[in-house]
C-alpha cells in the first residue's frame, strides 16, 4: 500500500473502510460518552495532589506495557521534566514539535550532503544559497537567544522588585 493521492483510485475498499471505521468510532464515542459525562465531571473534582500522581503512575504503566522496557520509562520521565522546564520558561510548543517531526528528514539530508562531498562540511558554505540560508538560520537563533536573555533579565528584575515589596 502506497499512501498518497492515488490511494482512493488504487485501493477504494481500504479507503472507504477507513472512512466507515471513523463513522463507527464516532457513534461508539457518542454511545459511551453520553452516559459517562457525570463520571468525567466527578473526575475533575478530584484534588490535584491526588490526580497528578495517578496520572504519573498510569503513564509509567502504559509506557512500560508497550515494550516492557525500563529505558522507555526513563526516556518518558526525562522528556516530561524537559517539557515541564520548557513550559515554565514559556517556550512555544509548535516549533519544538516541528523540530521533532522534521529532525529525521534533516538528518537524512545532512548525511546525503556529506556523502556527496566525501565528508566535507564546506559544502554548506560553497554554494551561495546554502550559505545564505545557513547565515539566516544562525541569525534567527542568535535573535532568539538575545530575546531569551533579555526576558531572563526582566524576570530577575521583577523578582528583585517583588522581594523589596515583601520586606517593606
C-alpha positions in Angstrom: 0.0 0.0 0.0 1.4 3.4 -1.0 -0.3 6.3 0.7 -0.9 9.4 -1.4 -3.4 11.0 -3.7 -3.9 7.7 -5.7 -4.9 5.7 -2.7 -8.6 6.3 -3.4 -8.2 5.1 -7.0 -5.9 2.2 -6.4 -7.5 0.8 -3.2 -11.0 2.1 -2.8 -12.1 -0.7 -0.4 -9.3 0.2 2.0 -10.1 3.9 1.8 -13.8 3.6 2.3 -13.3 1.0 5.0 -11.2 3.6 6.8 -13.9 6.2 6.4 -16.6 3.7 7.7 -14.4 2.9 10.7 -14.4 6.6 11.6 -18.2 6.8 11.5 -18.4 3.7 13.7 -15.8 5.1 16.1 -17.8 8.4 16.4 -21.0 6.5 17.1 -19.3 4.4 19.7 -17.9 7.5 21.4 -21.3 9.1 21.4 -22.8 6.0 22.9 -20.1 5.8 25.6 -19.7 9.4 26.4 -23.3 10.5 26.9 -23.9 8.2 29.9 -20.4 8.7 31.3 -20.5 12.6 31.4 -21.2 12.5 35.1 -18.3 10.3 35.8 -15.9 12.6 33.8 -17.2 15.6 35.8 -16.6 13.8 39.1 -13.0 13.0 38.0 -12.5 16.8 37.5 -13.5 17.3 41.2 -10.6 15.1 42.4 -8.0 17.3 44.1 -4.8 17.9 42.0 -2.5 16.4 44.7 -4.2 13.1 44.1 -4.8 13.4 40.4 -1.2 14.2 39.4 0.4 11.1 41.0 -2.4 8.9 39.5 -1.7 10.3 36.0 2.0 9.7 36.5 1.5 6.1 37.6 -0.8 5.3 34.7 1.6 7.0 32.3 4.5 4.9 33.6 2.5 1.7 33.5 1.4 2.5 29.9 4.9 3.2 28.7 6.3 0.1 30.4 3.5 -2.1 29.0 4.3 -1.2 25.4 7.8 -2.7 25.2 8.5 -3.9 28.8 11.5 -1.6 28.9 12.7 0.5 31.8 14.7 2.6 29.3 11.4 3.8 27.8 10.2 4.8 31.2 13.3 6.8 31.8 13.0 8.5 28.4 9.4 9.4 29.3 10.4 10.8 32.6 13.3 12.9 31.2 11.1 14.2 28.4 8.4 15.0 31.0 10.9 17.0 33.1 12.2 18.7 29.9 8.6 19.6 28.9 7.9 21.0 32.3 11.0 23.2 32.3 10.3 24.4 28.8 6.7 25.3 29.8 7.9 27.1 32.8 10.3 29.1 30.7 7.5 30.0 28.3 8.8 28.2 25.2 6.4 27.7 22.3 5.5 24.1 21.7 4.8 24.4 17.9 8.5 24.9 16.9 9.6 22.1 19.2 7.0 19.7 17.7 8.0 20.8 14.2 11.7 20.2 15.0 10.9 16.7 16.3 8.9 15.9 13.2 11.5 17.3 10.7 14.6 16.1 12.5 14.8 12.7 10.7 14.4 14.3 7.3 17.0 17.0 8.1 19.4 14.3 9.4 18.9 12.2 6.2 19.6 15.3 4.0 22.7 16.1 6.1 24.0 12.6 5.6 23.3 12.7 1.9 25.1 16.0 1.5 28.1 14.8 3.5 28.2 11.6 1.4 28.2 13.7 -1.8 31.0 15.8 -0.6 33.1 13.0 0.9 32.6 14.2 4.4 33.5 17.9 3.8 31.3 20.3 5.8 32.5 23.1 3.5 29.8 22.0 1.0 27.3 24.1 3.1 29.4 27.2 2.5 30.5 26.7 -1.1 27.1 27.4 -2.6 25.7 31.0 -2.1 22.1 29.9 -1.4 23.1 27.3 1.2 25.5 29.8 2.8 22.7 32.5 2.9 20.2 30.1 4.4 22.7 29.0 7.0 23.5 32.6 7.9 19.8 33.4 8.1 19.2 30.5 10.4 22.1 31.4 12.6 20.8 35.0 12.7 17.4 33.7 13.9 19.0 31.5 16.5 21.0 34.5 17.8 18.0 36.8 17.8 16.0 34.2 19.8 18.9 33.8 22.3 19.1 37.6 22.7 15.3 37.8 23.3 15.5 35.0 25.8 18.4 36.6 27.6 16.6 39.9 27.8 13.4 38.2 29.1 15.5 36.4 31.7 17.0 39.7 32.9 13.5 41.2 33.1 12.4 38.2 35.1 15.2 38.7 37.6 14.4 42.4 37.9 10.8 41.7 38.6 11.8 39.1 41.3 14.0 41.7 43.0 11.2 44.2 43.0 8.8 41.6 44.4 11.3 40.8 47.2 11.7 44.5 48.1 7.9 44.9 48.3 7.6 41.9 50.6 10.3 43.1 53.0 8.9 46.6 53.5 
